[in-house]
Amino acid sequence: MSRRIYLDHNASTPVHPEVLAEMLPYFGERFGNPSSIHGFGREARAAVDAARDRIARFLGVRADEIVFTSGGTESDNFAIKGLAQARGGGHLITSRVEHHAVIRTCQWLESQGFAVTFLDVDEHGMVDPDDVKRAIRGDTIGISIMHANSEVGTIQPVAAIGAIARDHGVPFHVDAVQTFGKIPLDVQALGIDLLSFSGHKIYGPKGIAGLWIRKGTKLVAVQHGGEHERRRRAGTENVPGIVGLGKAVEVRAQEMAGEAVRLVALRDRLWDGIRARVPEVRLNGHSTARLPGTANICYRHVESESIVLGLDLKGIAVSAGSACTSGSIEPSYVLVAMGVPVDWAMGAVRHSLGRTTTAEDVDEVVEGVVPLVEKLRAARPAGVA
Ligand SMILES: Cc1ncc(COP(=O)(O)O)c(C=O)c1O
């Protein structure tokens, strides 16, 4: 197969070879159920405990505050429904640019009688902490704001929001699926009470994630059954996944700082290369408060999907910033919330770089994009926006 370039790391990442090596025995000879009291079970339990300890050390929290889940989606559901159901009613605050795992969970809670405020964002996709403060009511039971947006990479002012949440005694959930293991994250300094993180965004396996729950935060379990995870999440633990997540975190602890610097340079090289050669482009998201490897670019008068498919033919993987629902192409809700005009938003493409991305890859993507956008614009029927 010819060389392929993967610039879709915000969607998922390849499992790191050291992570895979550490997981493999747990599919084979170390297959025990951690709840079993015999040697096979104890071996599995020890592996789960070791991974939990590693993650706790990385986050600077207690190991017994971490619950393993099946994904960032479950962690978000658990945090928000768990908070809501522990109170039985009340008001939640979130934003319009959250992942669907948060937005749709909040919408469902609305349908169950809870009140929800969906905060607007500015043109960079940023929530204003003063808006959070203004939205707090006497019956506010939780605030859920993501750390960084998966589409445009904007990093939210989480410390300021955390301080407000703390002042008002409101539990603060942060979906850190796109930042955990990528940028520094100090849950104590940021005033966070609940943190969602996921394995497959950080070179760990899919289907494994976690929710950190500050001790004392009242949360009701959403999945019932056995006594697993201190009765907070029933179900036999995904032992190979947990081992992989633990190892992925250990590798990130070593690689994260150096990689962030490298990715900022590569991300800027990509944007500089494209804007120098393609007219009518714009970079979405915050210019500096942004994930190191994320460049979301609008190519005006071109449809995102045409670029994604055109680049795919050249062996380059990027993702569309718009969603195809029931056959009609809609602009991304994140870009709409940021006020990006529709004729720009329809041409949004997310390029997300990762640990194996090189300057050569970036230059090749620029070389691929320039003629493709020219061709697509030339083929556009007259009068079409
Ligand atoms: C910000 C954010 N939250 C939650 C999720 C869902 O995570 P998972 O794929 O592990 O369910 C994602 C995945 O794209 C994400 O980017």
PDBQT file of the ligand as one rigid body, heavy atoms in Angstrom, charges set to zero:
ROOT
HETATM    1  C1  LIG A 401     -14.993  16.149  23.576  1.00  0.00    +0.000 C 
HETATM    2  C2  LIG A 401     -15.433  14.722  23.437  1.00  0.00    +0.000 A 
HETATM    3  N1  LIG A 401     -16.242  14.187  24.356  1.00  0.00    +0.000 NA
HETATM    4  C3  LIG A 401     -16.658  12.904  24.291  1.00  0.00    +0.000 A 
HETATM    5  C4  LIG A 401     -16.290  12.099  23.235  1.00  0.00    +0.000 A 
HETATM    6  C5  LIG A 401     -16.780  10.695  23.192  1.00  0.00    +0.000 C 
HETATM    7  O1  LIG A 401     -15.744   9.806  23.555  1.00  0.00    +0.000 OA
HETATM    8  P1  LIG A 401     -15.806   8.272  23.162  1.00  0.00    +0.000 P 
HETATM    9  O2  LIG A 401     -15.547   8.179  21.689  1.00  0.00    +0.000 OA
HETATM   10  O3  LIG A 401     -14.719   7.619  23.983  1.00  0.00    +0.000 OA
HETATM   11  O4  LIG A 401     -17.168   7.766  23.539  1.00  0.00    +0.000 OA
HETATM   12  C6  LIG A 401     -15.460  12.617  22.236  1.00  0.00    +0.000 A 
HETATM   13  C7  LIG A 401     -15.099  11.805  21.061  1.00  0.00    +0.000 C 
HETATM   14  O5  LIG A 401     -14.913  12.309  19.980  1.00  0.00    +0.000 OA
HETATM   15  C8  LIG A 401     -15.018  13.968  22.343  1.00  0.00    +0.000 A 
HETATM   16  O6  LIG A 401     -14.232  14.509  21.418  1.00  0.00    +0.000 OA
ENDROOT
TORSDOF 0
